[in-house]
């Protein structure tokens, strides 16, 4: 069972909303997912990415491969988390 971490569209026309899911590689884009691990709302101001990084790490350890787009989103989410966790010194 090959797993992928990828986006699935749940929004409507002109209101894009995506879920970051773990799904079997051969399943349809909007097919059944193993687990929902986050959301991506491109039209929101601020941080449009909301991903559970602990679950991402778990699935990566189990052999799931992220798509290129999701890989970039995970890297961005990790940078954002590191920036908010470490307060800037004055």
C-alpha positions in Angstrom: 0.0 0.0 0.0 1.8 3.1 -1.3 0.7 6.3 0.5 0.9 9.9 -0.6 0.4 13.1 1.3 -1.5 15.3 -1.1 -4.2 17.9 -1.5 -7.9 17.2 -2.1 -10.3 19.9 -3.2 -13.4 20.5 -1.1 -14.2 24.1 -1.9 -16.6 25.4 -4.5 -16.1 27.5 -7.6 -14.2 30.8 -6.7 -13.9 29.6 -3.1 -11.0 27.2 -3.1 -10.4 25.1 0.0 -8.1 22.1 0.1 -7.5 19.4 2.7 -4.1 18.0 3.2 -4.7 14.2 3.3 -2.9 10.9 3.5 -4.3 8.7 0.8 -3.4 5.7 -1.3 -1.4 6.7 -4.3 -3.7 5.0 -6.8 -7.0 6.5 -5.4 -8.8 9.4 -7.0 -7.9 13.0 -6.1 -11.1 13.5 -4.1 -11.4 9.8 -3.2 -11.3 8.2 0.3 -8.4 9.4 2.5 -6.7 7.5 5.2 -6.4 10.6 7.4 -7.0 14.4 7.1 -3.9 16.2 8.5 -4.6 19.8 7.6 -6.1 22.5 5.4 -5.0 25.0 2.9 -7.1 28.1 2.2 -5.3 30.1 -0.5 -7.6 33.2 -0.4 -7.2 33.9 3.4 -5.0 36.7 4.6 -2.2 35.8 6.9 -1.3 32.1 7.1 -3.4 30.0 4.7 -1.6 26.7 5.7 -2.8 24.7 8.7 -1.0 21.4 9.0 -0.5 19.0 12.0 3.2 18.6 11.7 3.3 15.8 14.3 1.0 13.7 12.1 3.1 14.6 9.0 6.2 13.3 10.8 4.3 10.1 11.7 3.2 9.4 8.2 6.6 10.2 6.7 8.1 7.7 9.1 5.7 5.1 7.8 6.8 5.7 4.2 4.3 8.2 2.9 5.6 10.5 0.2 4.4 14.1 -0.1 3.7 15.6 -3.5 5.9 18.5 -4.6 3.3 21.0 -3.7 2.6 19.6 -0.3 6.4 19.2 0.4 6.8 22.9 -0.2 3.8 23.6 2.1 5.3 21.4 4.9 8.6 23.3 4.6 6.8 26.6 4.9 4.8 25.4 7.9 7.9 24.2 9.6 9.6 27.7 9.1 6.5 29.4 10.4 6.3 27.2 13.5 10.0 27.8 14.2 9.6 31.5 13.8 6.7 31.6 16.2 8.3 29.2 18.7 11.5 31.3 19.0 10.7 34.9 20.1 13.0 37.5 18.5 15.6 39.1 20.8 15.5 42.9 21.0 
